[in-house]
Protein backbone atom coordinates (compact mmCIF):
# COMPACT_ATOMS: atom_id res chain seq x y z
CA UNK A 1 0.00 0.00 0.00
CA UNK A 2 1.23 3.46 -0.88
CA UNK A 3 0.12 6.24 1.47
CA UNK A 4 0.37 9.86 0.32
CA UNK A 5 -0.48 12.76 2.62
CA UNK A 6 -0.85 16.32 1.38
CA UNK A 7 -0.42 18.90 4.12
CA UNK A 8 -1.87 22.40 4.30
CA UNK A 9 -0.63 25.15 6.55
CA UNK A 10 -2.76 27.32 8.86
CA UNK A 11 -3.78 29.44 5.86
CA UNK A 12 -4.97 26.35 3.92
CA UNK A 13 -2.05 26.53 1.46
CA UNK A 14 -0.47 23.29 0.29
CA UNK A 15 2.80 23.09 2.19
CA UNK A 16 4.13 19.54 1.97
CA UNK A 17 3.55 16.05 0.67
CA UNK A 18 4.81 12.83 2.17
CA UNK A 19 4.59 9.45 0.48
CA UNK A 20 5.45 6.13 2.05
CA UNK A 21 5.17 2.47 1.25
CA UNK A 22 5.27 0.27 -1.77
CA UNK A 23 2.67 -1.62 -3.72
CA UNK A 24 3.37 -5.20 -2.77
CA UNK A 25 3.68 -7.24 -5.93
CA UNK A 26 2.68 -10.88 -5.42
CA UNK A 27 4.08 -13.79 -7.40
CA UNK A 28 0.92 -13.80 -9.50
CA UNK A 29 1.37 -10.11 -10.27
CA UNK A 30 -0.80 -8.26 -12.70
CA UNK A 31 0.11 -5.07 -14.48
CA UNK A 32 -2.23 -3.24 -12.09
CA UNK A 33 0.33 -3.42 -9.29
CA UNK A 34 3.14 -2.03 -11.41
CA UNK A 35 0.87 0.61 -12.90
CA UNK A 36 -0.19 2.02 -9.54
CA UNK A 37 3.32 2.17 -8.11
CA UNK A 38 4.80 3.69 -11.28
CA UNK A 39 2.00 6.24 -11.66
CA UNK A 40 2.29 7.53 -8.10
CA UNK A 41 6.06 7.70 -8.31
CA UNK A 42 5.97 9.52 -11.65
CA UNK A 43 3.44 12.09 -10.45
CA UNK A 44 5.32 12.89 -7.25
CA UNK A 45 8.73 12.98 -8.93
CA UNK A 46 7.33 15.25 -11.65
CA UNK A 47 5.89 17.55 -8.98
CA UNK A 48 9.25 17.67 -7.21
CA UNK A 49 11.08 18.40 -10.46
CA UNK A 50 8.59 21.11 -11.41
CA UNK A 51 8.89 22.77 -8.02
CA UNK A 52 12.67 22.72 -8.08
CA UNK A 53 13.35 23.40 -11.76
CA UNK A 54 10.37 25.47 -12.91
CA UNK A 55 9.30 27.27 -9.73
CA UNK A 56 12.95 27.44 -8.58
CA UNK A 57 12.33 26.59 -4.95
CA UNK A 58 14.34 24.50 -2.54
CA UNK A 59 11.97 21.75 -1.44
CA UNK A 60 14.45 20.23 0.96
CA UNK A 61 13.22 16.92 -0.47
CA UNK A 62 14.34 13.74 1.20
CA UNK A 63 14.01 10.37 -0.42
CA UNK A 64 14.73 7.03 1.17
CA UNK A 65 13.54 3.57 0.27
CA UNK A 66 9.77 3.82 0.13
CA UNK A 67 9.57 7.44 1.39
CA UNK A 68 9.49 10.83 -0.30
CA UNK A 69 9.10 14.05 1.69
CA UNK A 70 8.73 17.39 -0.14
CA UNK A 71 8.23 20.66 1.72
CA UNK A 72 7.34 24.09 0.38
CA UNK A 73 9.03 27.02 2.14
CA UNK A 74 6.43 29.35 3.66
CA UNK A 75 7.48 32.29 1.49
CA UNK A 76 6.85 30.29 -1.71
CA UNK A 77 3.38 28.92 -0.94
CA UNK A 78 1.51 31.77 -2.67
CA UNK A 79 3.47 31.44 -5.93
CA UNK A 80 1.10 30.58 -8.80
CA UNK A 81 3.43 27.91 -10.19
CA UNK A 82 3.79 26.25 -6.79
CA UNK A 83 0.02 26.27 -6.27
CA UNK A 84 -0.60 24.74 -9.72
CA UNK A 85 2.05 22.04 -9.35
CA UNK A 86 0.98 21.01 -5.85
CA UNK A 87 -2.75 21.08 -6.63
CA UNK A 88 -2.25 19.02 -9.79
CA UNK A 89 -0.22 16.41 -7.91
CA UNK A 90 -2.84 16.23 -5.18
CA UNK A 91 -5.65 15.83 -7.72
CA UNK A 92 -3.83 13.13 -9.68
CA UNK A 93 -2.93 11.11 -6.57
CA UNK A 94 -6.50 11.36 -5.27
CA UNK A 95 -7.82 10.00 -8.57
CA UNK A 96 -5.44 7.04 -8.47
CA UNK A 97 -6.37 6.33 -4.84
CA UNK A 98 -10.07 6.30 -5.78
CA UNK A 99 -9.45 3.94 -8.70
CA UNK A 100 -7.15 1.57 -6.78
CA UNK A 101 -8.11 1.80 -3.09
CA UNK A 102 -6.54 -1.58 -2.36
CA UNK A 103 -3.12 -0.21 -3.43
CA UNK A 104 -3.13 3.53 -2.70
CA UNK A 105 -4.47 5.89 -0.06
CA UNK A 106 -4.45 9.70 -0.22
CA UNK A 107 -5.15 11.94 2.75
CA UNK A 108 -5.11 15.60 3.68
CA UNK A 109 -3.73 16.91 6.95
CA UNK A 110 -2.95 20.20 8.61
CA UNK A 111 0.72 20.85 9.07
CA UNK A 112 1.69 22.00 12.51
CA UNK A 113 4.87 23.87 13.31
N, C-alpha and C positions, 0 to 999 in steps of 0.2 A: 504494500500500500504506500502510495506517495501522498504525503500531507503537505499542503501549501497554505501558509497563513499570510494574508495581506493586512498590514497594520496601518492604522490612521492615527494621526496625532490629535491633540486636544482641539484642534481647529478643523477636524475631519479631513485633513489632507493625507493622501497616501504617503507613508514615510518609510516603509520597509516591507520586504517580503522575505519569508524564510521557508525553505522547502527541505523536507527530510524524507528519507525512506527510499525504497526501491520497489518496483513491481516485481514480485516473486514470479519467476518463470518456471513452471513445472516441467517435468520431462515430456509431458504430452502438450507442449506449448503450442499456442496458436499465435497468429500474427497480432491478435488483439493485445497481448501482453507487451510485445515489442513496440507496437504503435503507441500505446499510452505512455510508456516510459520515454520514448524518443520525442513525442509531441511535447510533453511537459518540459523536458530538458531543453528542447529547441526554443520554446517560447521564453523560458526564463533566461537562457543564455542570450537570446536576441535582445531581450529587455535590458539586460546588463550591458551588452555592447552598445546599444542605442543610448543609454544613459551616459556611459563613459565616453564614447566617441562622438556622438551627435550633440548631446546636451552638455558635454564637457564637464561632467561632475565627477568627483571622487566618491564612489559608492562605498569604499572601504570593504568591498566584497570579500567574503571568505568562503572557500570551497574546500570541503573535505569529503571523503567517501560518503555519499548519500546525503550530504547537506550543502545547501547554498544559502548564504545570508547576504542580502543586499540592503543597504541603508541609504536613505536620501538625507543629506545635510539639511538642517532646518531652513537655511537661507535659500535653498534651491527648490523648495516644495511648491512654490507658486509659479515656477517657470512653465510656460505652456508646453514645451517639449517634454518635460518631466511628467507633467500631468497626463499627456497623451500616451506616453510610453507605459507608464504605470497602470493607467486605466485599461489600456488595451491588453496588457498582460493579465490583469485581474479578470477581465471579461473572458479571455480565451481559456484560462485555467478553469474558471467556473463552468464553462460550457463542456469541457472535457470531463470534469468531475460529475456533471449531471448525466453525461452519456455513459460513463464507466464508473459508477459508484463503488463497485467492488474493487477497483484498482486505484482510485484517486479521490481525495477529499480536499475541498477548498473551504477556508474559513476566513472570517474577518475578525480583527481584534483591535482594541485601543492600545496604543503604545504608551507606556508609562515611563517617565524619566527622560 
